[in-house]
């Protein structure tokens, strides 16, 4: 009669030093969802700023506050959802720092980019040609992508071997992303209703976030790029008891031997 062997347990991968995977599809969904939330908030903020300036052309402070709030929602959503995905691949990621730097750079960057279009008075002058708008969006996306990638890469330095790849990925991803965003932002007229503007913002965010996720997903750290946990700590320190013993020996007075003979 043989004994039945106990079923093998399934330990938590994190407790074994392993890292759960992050599929490209999940990453794209996270980026698309974040930008959908962010662009909806930014579209509503721009519409609110237009209403405020329509009632009182001098109320620029309130209009700016609305734009900044919309931008911070966009950056916060992107940082939170990206961090939740990256923690599946990098459990040691400082998610709070990732959220903060993403909110600051992406959120404030988008708010600043929105200011000219909302605060410029409508004096009947013709709108800039679409190719010129898209060219400006591509240039702005390259600059903002490099800055955002560099800021986010500071949280990856001890976790991956080549954090500069993330900077490159964002520099390549944000120009098309920003082009989609600008295309959606310049489409609605001032006569559009608030629900229509919000719906367009949601669709714009989904398309822009998909582009962002597709490109940056190719630069996510792979298994060979992740630094093992045992190699992330600094040089090992000696036990406290040994250090105290050596310190006491260093301060112990030496006995002088008297003359012999």
FENGIHU-V770978 format. One record per backbone hydrogen bond with DSSP energy under -1.0 kcal/mol. CO is the residue of the C=O (numbers start at 0). NH is the residue of the N-H. If there is no record, write none. Layout:
CO_NH, CO_NH
//
This chain:
12_17, 13_16, 22_26, 23_27, 24_28, 25_29, 26_30, 27_31, 28_32, 29_33, 30_34, 31_35, 32_36, 33_37, 34_38, 35_39, 36_40, 37_41, 38_42, 39_43, 40_44, 41_45, 42_46, 43_47, 44_48, 45_49, 46_50, 47_51, 48_52, 49_53, 50_54, 51_55, 55_58, 57_59, 58_62, 59_63, 60_64, 61_65, 62_66, 63_67, 64_68, 65_69, 66_70, 67_71, 68_72, 69_73, 70_74, 71_75, 72_76, 73_77, 74_78, 75_79, 76_80, 77_81, 78_82, 79_83, 80_84, 81_85, 82_86, 84_87, 85_88, 85_89, 89_92, 92_94, 93_97, 94_98, 95_99, 96_100, 97_101, 98_102, 99_103, 100_104, 101_105, 103_107, 104_108, 105_109, 106_110, 107_111, 108_112, 109_113, 113_117, 114_118, 115_119, 120_122, 128_132, 129_133, 130_134, 131_135, 132_136, 133_137, 134_138, 135_139, 136_140, 137_141, 138_142, 139_143, 140_144, 141_145, 142_146, 143_147, 144_148, 145_149, 146_150, 147_151, 148_152, 151_154, 152_155, 155_158, 155_159, 158_226, 161_164, 162_165, 163_167, 164_168, 165_169, 166_170, 167_171, 168_172, 169_173, 172_176, 173_177, 174_178, 175_179, 176_180, 177_181, 178_182, 179_183, 180_184, 181_185, 188_191, 192_196, 193_197, 194_198, 195_199, 196_200, 197_201, 198_202, 199_203, 200_204, 201_205, 202_206, 203_207, 204_208, 205_209, 206_210, 207_211, 208_212, 209_213, 210_214, 211_215, 212_216, 214_217, 215_218, 224_160, 227_230, 228_231, 238_242, 239_243, 240_244, 241_245, 242_246, 243_247, 244_248, 245_249, 246_250
//
